Amino acid sequence: MAYGQTGTGKIYTLGRLGCDDASERGIMVRALEDIILSTAPESDTVEVSYLQLYMESIQDFLALEKTNIPIHEDPKTSEVSLPGASVVIW
């Protein structure tokens, strides 16, 4: 999670891919690389969504056309989900 003023580099710092130079990768990319390298494909599954909550609207960074995704909370279990969000499975 990142919080701060608009234009201060949150997305750049967190999500920069650094395709040409690994030292330029953001913290989320580094963390995901570490998680995937620590899993065994025969027994583990990793599911990833990449969302932004901005001005009370949720945007899906894996499918930019999806904006204002609704939040659903189960009244019995208090489990929170975003049924319209994209999920990538490894």
Residue, then its C-alpha position, 0 to 999 in steps of 0.5 A: m500500500a502506498y499513500g501520498q500526494t499526487g505526482t510524488g512517484k508512488i506508482y513509479t517506485l512500487g510498480r516499475l518493471g525495470c525490464d532493461d535494468a533489474s536495479e530499477r524494479g519497484i518494490m512490488v515487482r521485487a516482492l512478486e519475483d521473490i514469491i514466485l522464486s520461492t514456490a514449487p509449480e507442482s504444489d503452489t499457486v500464486e494469484v495476483s490482482y493489481l488495483q488502485l483505490y483513488m478518490e473512492s474509485i477502484q481501478d484495475f491495473l491489469a485491465l485498465e478499462k475496468t474502473n469503479i469496481p464494486i467492493h462486496e463484504d459478506p455480512k456473515t463472514s466479513e470477507v471482502s472481495l472485488p468480484g470484477a477484479s482481474v486475477v492472474i494465476w501462476 
